[in-house]
């Protein structure tokens, strides 16, 4: 436990103060007029991707059932 405290203290002393201040400020974020649109597009696809996937899987599953029903009717007609 004592080793961890020493390491933390050494890191706190060795880190320059300017680096710590930069983390607290918003200087590292480059916000432009395009930023809200990029966030919107990202969230739009994040929200609608499961819905689109579920619609694709629903249609795919429905088409498989239709093919199976047609095959059963063909087999029933031949018997």
C-alpha positions in Angstrom: 0.0 0.0 0.0 2.9 2.3 0.8 4.3 1.8 -2.7 1.1 3.0 -4.3 1.0 6.2 -2.2 4.6 6.9 -3.2 3.9 6.4 -6.9 0.9 8.7 -6.7 2.9 11.4 -5.0 5.7 11.1 -7.5 3.2 11.5 -10.4 1.5 14.5 -8.8 4.9 16.2 -8.3 6.2 15.3 -11.8 3.2 16.4 -13.8 3.4 20.0 -14.9 0.7 22.3 -13.6 -0.2 23.4 -17.1 -1.2 19.9 -18.2 -3.5 19.6 -15.2 -5.1 23.0 -16.0 -5.7 21.9 -19.7 -7.6 18.9 -18.6 -10.0 21.1 -16.6 -10.6 23.6 -19.3 -12.3 23.2 -22.7 -9.3 24.2 -24.7 -8.8 20.7 -26.0 -12.4 20.6 -27.5 -12.7 22.2 -30.9 -16.3 23.1 -31.1 -17.5 24.4 -34.4 -20.9 25.0 -36.0 -20.7 21.4 -37.3 -20.4 19.8 -33.9 -24.2 19.7 -33.1 -24.9 18.2 -36.4 -22.2 15.5 -36.0 -23.6 14.6 -32.6 -27.2 14.5 -34.0 -26.1 12.2 -36.9 -24.2 9.9 -34.5 -27.2 9.7 -32.1 -29.6 9.3 -35.0 -27.9 6.2 -36.3 -27.3 4.9 -32.8 -31.0 5.1 -32.0 -32.4 3.9 -35.3 -29.9 1.2 -36.0 -31.7 -1.4 -33.8 -35.0 -0.4 -35.4 -33.6 -0.9 -38.9 -32.0 -4.1 -38.0 -35.2 -5.4 -36.4 -37.2 -4.5 -39.5 -34.7 -6.3 -41.8 -34.8 -9.4 -39.5 -38.6 -9.3 -39.5 -38.9 -9.2 -43.3 -36.2 -11.9 -43.7 -38.0 -14.1 -41.2 -41.4 -13.5 -42.8 -40.0 -14.4 -46.3 -38.5 -17.6 -44.9 -41.9 -18.6 -43.4 -43.6 -17.8 -46.8 -41.2 -20.1 -48.6 -41.7 -22.9 -46.1 -45.5 -22.6 -46.4 -45.3 -22.8 -50.2 -43.0 -25.9 -50.0 -45.5 -27.5 -47.6 -48.4 -26.8 -49.9 -46.5 -28.3 -52.9 -45.7 -31.4 -50.9 -49.3 -31.7 -49.7 -50.6 -31.3 -53.3 -48.3 -34.0 -54.6 -49.4 -36.5 -51.9 
